[in-house]
Amino acid sequence: MLMKADFQTRDAHFATTVKESIGEVWDDLDGRIEVLQREPPFEPFGEEEATVLAMSQWFKYDFMTWVDPIKCPKCQGETRFAGMATPTQEEKEMGGDRVESHRCVICQTERRFMRLNEARSLLTTREGRCGESPSRP
């Protein structure tokens, strides 16, 4: 049975992981927040909204790498979906219960892609994929 202390320990570890992952981003965020406050995208728009929007923009455009389409890790060529793969132990530990296999059309190298919903794992891989390519506002 999980106790409250277990959650607090997991949350503290997660907070440490986040801080280590984002490094020196705070200086950059201050500048972004100032710009958003000078030119708010909607009203009312305060410091809290500017902070949240600046962080989400940083996460989407600077921190994460969007891998849609999935490129070959060896030659950066186009890949084709080759089916679902059995997750390795390491992939399972990262929350990769569903793993896609993609094969390069040029050099035939396999690229495995874990479908993750766990924030901790996304902080580690820094890769995501969705139905649309991200575009700057």
N, C-alpha and C positions, 0 to 999 in steps of 0.2 A: 504494500500500500504506500502510495506517495504521500509524504507529509508536506506541510507548508514550508518547512526548512529546505526540502528537496527542490521545491520550485524557486525559492529564494537563491539557492546555490546555482541552479541552472540559469536563472535570470542574471545573476552577477557574472557568471561565465559568459553569457551571451553579450552583456554590456561591454565586457572586456574585449571580446572578439570584435564587436562593432568598432570600438575605439581604435584597436590595432589596425583594422581594415581601412578606415577612412583617413588615417594619418593626419596630415596638416591641412585638411580641407577647410577648417573653420575660417582661416583668413580669407580664402576665396569666397566663402559663403557670406561673410560680412559685406563684401563688395556687391555681391548679387542682391542681398537684402536691401542695401541702400538704393540700388537702381530700381528695384521693384517698388520701393516706397515712394520714390520720386515720380515714377510713371506707373501707378497702380493699374492692373488689368481690369479691375471692377471696383465698385464702391458698395458698401464700406470695405476698406482694405487697410488693416493695421499691421503692426509688427509681427504678430503671431502668424497671420496669413502669409506675409512676405517670407517669414522663416520657413514655413512648411513648403511653400511653392519653390523657394530657392533650393531646399534640400531635395525635393522630388525631381527638379530639373537636373541637379548635379548627379543624382543617382541614375536617372534615365540616360543622360547624354555623356557623362564623364566616367562614372564608376563602372557601370555595366558594359559588357560587349554583347551586342545583339547578333546572334548567329542564325539569321534567317535570310538567305539560304545558308545551309551548313556547308562550309568549305573543307576541302581536304587538308589535314594537318601537315602533309608532306609537301604538296605542290600548289596548294591553294586553289586547286581545280574544283569544278562542279561535282557534287555528289548526288547520288540517287538513293532513296530510301530502300534498304535491303531487308527490312523486317524488324521485328522486336528481338532483342537479345536477352539472354539470361544474365541478370546482374551478377557482377563479381562480389566477393565479400566486402571489398572496399566501397564499391558503389552502394551496396545495401546499407553500410554503416553511415553513408552520407545521405541516405533517404532516397536513393535511386531504385525504387521498386520497379519502375518502368524504364527500360533502356532501349533506345532506338539504335539500330545499326544502319550506317550510311556508307556506301561504297563509292570511291572516286571513279569517275568515268574515264579518267586519263591513266592513272597509275595503279588503280584497283586497291589503294590503301583503305582500310576500314576506319571509320570515325564513329565512335560510340558517343551517344548523347543521352545523358540522364535527364529525365523529366522530373524536376524538383519542385516541391511546394514548401520546402523548409528554408526559412530565412537564413539560418546558420550555414547551410550548404551553399546557398546562393552567394553569401559573402565570401566563401572560399573559391568557388568556381568563377564567379563574376561573369557568367554567361547566361543569357536568357534567349528565349525565342517565343514569339507570339505570331498571331495571324497578320499583323501589320508591322511594317518597318517603322521605327520611331522617327518622327520628324520634329525639328525644332519649331517652337511657337513663333 
